[in-house]
Amino acid sequence: MFNIFNGFVIAYPSMPKYWRWLNRLVPTTWVLYGLGVSQLGDVTGHIVQFAGRRMSVSAFTRLLFDFEYGMRWWCLLIVFGYVVFLRVTSILALKYVNFLRR
């Protein structure tokens, strides 16, 4: 289910408006966003787009995927927040949820 809403199958600008909140909720969205922005967000080389139109790689990723280069540190912080939240939740669940009957 995560793969449908993470922005890889359907890009964020192409998603229906009622699915966009789910895209921002999925953790793999932020991993893909961070990888795309950190690798392609500051590339100034030009690519040939459809019908011979030339544009920079960073403008193409901004246009197609709505990736902003300034969000790369926020992506790292959000992924770290997911890791901490899931780790703390699992530790608390292991401590307080006990199904053993003696």
Secondary structure, 3 states (H helix, E strand, C coil): CHHHHCCCCCCHHHCCCCCHHHHHHCHHHHHHHHHHHHHHCCCCCEEECHHHCEEEHHHHHHHHHCCCHHHHHHHHHHHHHHHHHHHHHHHHHHHHCCCCCC
